[in-house]
Amino acid sequence: MTTYTARPIAPDVLEELRVTDDAGRPCAAYTAEEGGEPLRCCLRPARPGERVALVSYAPLRRWAAATGAAPGAYDEQGPVFIHAGAGECAGPQAGAEGYPFARPGALRTVRRYDAAGRIVGGRLLEIPQAAGEGFDRAFAEAFADPEVALVHVRAVEYGCFHFEVRRP
């Protein structure tokens, strides 16, 4: 059981990314041979044989457009894996427990943003054996600051966006 909700990329955004990504490039689908790609549409690893795409995604830019925030230089985009077709993804699995991509020992940044879309802090998290508890502590620490509106979790190794958590 988790305290906070990991948010996948929204279905309407996925529709756009499946045509043109946030860097203006057309979507290039391929078949996952071995699987394991961390899919941000359904928050699980790809299975062998699934059609996926690696696209550029700007989560803060999209959040800012919906809220009127102006992140300025903090607006960044980066690579994420998604299912290549809408019919190939049912979204996050109902009843799935734990946070996605929470491999103990992996390093994540837990980056905090205020309502204007500016970074107001962050921390490095080495995912502990009790991954859910580790993430819950990091999110509770982040949201203890009343300025924090949302948090992005990113991989340290590649800088990839993994998921977003909003203030409860």
N, C-alpha and C positions, 0 to 999 in steps of 0.2 A: 504494500500500500504506500502511496506517495502523498505528500501534503500538497504539492503544487502541480499544476497541469503543464506538461510539455506540449507546446503547440506545433503542429505540423504546418507546412506551407498550405495556405488556404486554397480550396479547389478553384476559385476564380483566377487566382494568381497562377496556379499550375497550368490552366488553359492557355494563358498568355505565354508562359515560359516554354510550353510545348511547341510554340510557333517561333517566337523570337525571345531570346533571353535578355537579361538586364544589361548586357554589354552590346546589344543590338545584333547578335549573331543568330542565325537560324539553328533550330534544335537539330542535333545529329544523333539519332537513336542508334543503338547497337544491342546485340544480344549478350547478356551476362553469361560468360562461359563458366566460370567457377562460382559466381555469386559472391555475396559478402559486401557489395557496395552499400553504404549506409543511405537508404532512401529517406529523403526528408518529406515526402508526401504521405507516407504511412508509418514512418518512424520505426522501420525494421530493416534488416539486411536483405538485399536482393537474393533471390533464389536462382540457381543455374537455369538458363533458358528464358528468363524474363527479359522483356525489352525495356531498356533503361536509357537514360541520357545524362550526360554531365553538362550542366548549364551554369551560367553565371547568374547569381541571385543577389539582390540588394535588399535585405530584410528591413533595415532601418529606413531606407528611402521609401519603401512601400508603406511602412507603419506611419511615417511622417506625412505622406500624402493623405492618408486616411484621418489623421488627427490634427493636421495643420502645424505640426512641429517643423522646425528648420534646423536639421542637424549640421548643416554646413560641411566643414571638412571631415566630420565624423561619419559621413555617408560613405560606406564602402560596399563593394560587391566582391563575391568570391564564388568558388566552385561548389556545387551541390549536385548530388545524384537524385533523380526523380524517375518514376515510371514514365516511359515514353508516350503512353496513350492513356486517356482517361478511363477506358474500359479495363485497363490492366491494373488499376489501383482502387481498392475499396476503402482507402483511408486507414487510419489507425485501427487496430484490432480492438473491438469492444472487450472490456474486461482485462486487457493487457496490464500486467503489474510492473511496477518499477519505471525508472527513467530509461529512455532509449540510449543505446550506444554507451552503456555504463560498464565498461570492462574494467574490473579492478586493476589498478596500477597505471591506467591511462591518464594522461595529463589533459586538463581542460582549463580554459579561461572562463570565468564567470564575470562577464562584463556588464556593468550597471549603466543605465541611461536615465536621464531625467525627462520630464514632460516636453522639453524643447528638443530632445534628441541628442543631447550632449553627454559624453561619458562623464560620470561622476564617481567612478571608482571601479574596482574589480579585484579579482583575486585569482590566484592559481589554485586549482584543485587537483590533487592526485586522488583519483577515485579509490576509496577504501574498499575493503572486502564487503562491508555493509554499505553498498553504493547508494541506496535510497536514503539512508541516514546521512551520508556525507553530502549529497545534493541538498537534502532538506535543510541541513545546517547552513550551507552556503547561501541558499535562497532566503532563509530566515534572517541571516546576517545582512544580506542585501536590502531586503524590504524593511528592516529596522530603521533604515534611513528614510525619512518621509519624502525626500526628493526623488527617490528611485521609482520610476514608472514601469520599467520593464528590464529584463535581464536576457542577455544572449549567452548561450553556451557554445563555445567554439573549441575545436581541436587545436592543440598547441603545435603538433607536428606540421600540419598543412594550413592552419588558420581557417579551416572550413567551418561554416556555420552549422551547428547541429540542431538546435531548437531554441525556441523563445519561451520565456515564462513571464507572465504579466502579474502586476500587483493583484493579490486576491481581493 
